[in-house]
């Protein structure tokens, strides 16, 4: 089983992408809805939650972990790799690699939670590969609650997206990384507001493609992953609103189970 976790709904965009890239692979998901959002919390807290989430997924039989959360990926990757002896995937490197392939002018925008943006990890990883790249970042703390609330088509959401993207637009970026797994759910609004000439890269689809390539070249790990087309979804708090948004993201019927860690 592939174990995937996030603070809430955002990681389901990674689940969807994995289902598209690796159909038939068994998936176990944990959304930490009782403790969402992660993006406004301290690194120490996010590390602690990420360790607990991973432990839970391993107990359920996960043989590989995807941290489907940029916030957790930016602060907790090292701690998880130190603690657990199985492949651990974060979502930042695949998005960085993709953006460097797509950009023509090497002017890249990044949006994410406050924790992800203030970690500076995207800028660091982009510049490691291309020191001449110009990277402009914007924290968008209101977008996660808007998505969790299901305000996906409201005029207020459009207005807020426009305001957040304005400084990046004036920098003439040609590529924009959605550095939060919640944001692909707002992709059409984001694309509309940033302009159609800007390539919008989702960390969710980027990680799914990277894992597909990794598994095809690592048969010893691929063999450990069961492939019965089954998926299980756990959350730490279950509300009707979450259920509704979750189904629209996964685009199929899913049953959510409540669990306390
Ligand atoms: N979806 C997450 C991310 O990619 C977490 C957002 C949050 O909980 O603040 O950062």
Boltz pocket constraint, residues with backbone or C-beta under 6 A from the ligand:
constraints:
  - pocket:
      binder: B
      contacts: [[A, 6], [A, 7], [A, 8], [A, 10], [A, 11], [A, 36], [A, 37], [A, 38], [A, 39], [A, 40], [A, 68], [A, 69], [A, 70], [A, 71], [A, 72], [A, 113], [A, 116], [A, 144], [A, 179], [A, 180], [A, 181], [A, 182]]
      max_distance: 6.0
